[in-house]
Amino acid sequence: MIWQGLTDAQVCRSIKDPKQNKNRNLDQLVEHLTEDKLVMWGWNPGEGRNAIPMPHDEFVSKVKAWQAAGAPCPTDTDRASRL
């Protein structure tokens, strides 16, 4: 996956960047993250692959809460302060 090795802040900036997210606005991004077949595949990836370790409904709730909060991105130092 292209996000492996990135910080939470880098992933957040990446998915919000129109140049990297097929020019999606926030509403379109939330729709993609919560309904797109390719994203949904992560919860049922097939034999020999690990599913996303969070129930889909919980993921949807978190994505929508993130949207409602204005889709903030953590800073790279946020993670370091939690460690």
C-alpha positions as CSV (number, residue, x, y, z in Angstrom):
1,M,0.0,0.0,0.0
2,I,1.3,3.5,-0.8
3,W,0.7,4.7,2.7
4,Q,3.0,2.2,4.4
5,G,5.8,4.0,6.2
6,L,4.0,7.3,6.3
7,T,3.1,9.1,9.5
8,D,-0.6,9.8,10.3
9,A,-0.1,13.4,9.3
10,Q,1.4,12.4,6.0
11,V,-1.5,10.1,5.2
12,C,-4.0,12.7,6.2
13,R,-2.4,15.4,4.0
14,S,-2.1,12.9,1.1
15,I,-5.8,11.9,1.1
16,K,-6.9,15.5,1.4
17,D,-4.6,16.7,-1.5
18,P,-6.7,17.1,-4.6
19,K,-3.6,16.2,-6.7
20,Q,-3.5,12.9,-5.0
21,N,-7.2,12.1,-4.4
22,K,-8.6,12.5,-7.9
23,N,-9.6,16.1,-7.2
24,R,-12.2,15.1,-4.6
25,N,-13.7,17.6,-2.2
26,L,-14.3,16.6,1.4
27,D,-17.8,15.3,0.8
28,Q,-16.6,13.2,-2.2
29,L,-13.6,12.0,-0.2
30,V,-15.9,10.8,2.7
31,E,-18.2,9.1,0.2
32,H,-15.1,7.4,-1.4
33,L,-13.7,6.3,2.0
34,T,-17.0,4.9,3.2
35,E,-18.7,3.5,0.1
36,D,-16.2,2.9,-2.7
37,K,-15.9,-0.8,-3.7
38,L,-12.1,-0.7,-3.7
39,V,-12.0,0.7,-0.2
40,M,-14.7,-1.8,1.0
41,W,-12.5,-4.6,-0.3
42,G,-10.3,-4.0,2.7
43,W,-13.0,-5.6,5.0
44,N,-13.3,-8.7,2.8
45,P,-9.9,-9.0,1.0
46,G,-10.1,-12.8,0.3
47,E,-8.3,-15.8,1.4
48,G,-4.8,-15.3,2.8
49,R,-5.1,-11.6,3.3
50,N,-5.8,-9.7,6.5
51,A,-9.0,-7.6,6.7
52,I,-8.9,-4.1,8.1
53,P,-8.7,-4.5,11.9
54,M,-11.7,-2.3,12.6
55,P,-15.4,-2.9,11.9
56,H,-16.6,-1.0,8.9
57,D,-19.4,0.8,10.8
58,E,-16.8,2.0,13.3
59,F,-14.6,3.2,10.5
60,V,-17.5,5.1,8.9
61,S,-18.3,6.7,12.2
62,K,-14.7,7.9,12.7
63,V,-14.5,9.2,9.1
64,K,-17.8,11.2,9.5
65,A,-16.6,12.5,12.9
66,W,-13.4,13.6,11.3
67,Q,-15.3,15.4,8.6
68,A,-17.6,17.1,11.1
69,A,-14.5,18.3,13.0
70,G,-13.3,20.0,9.8
71,A,-11.1,17.1,8.7
72,P,-8.1,18.2,10.7
73,C,-4.7,16.5,10.1
74,P,-2.4,15.7,13.0
75,T,1.0,17.2,13.0
76,D,4.0,15.0,12.7
77,T,4.9,16.0,16.2
78,D,1.5,14.8,17.5
79,R,2.5,11.2,17.1
80,A,5.9,11.7,18.8
81,S,4.2,13.2,21.8
82,R,1.9,10.2,22.2
83,L,4.8,7.7,22.1
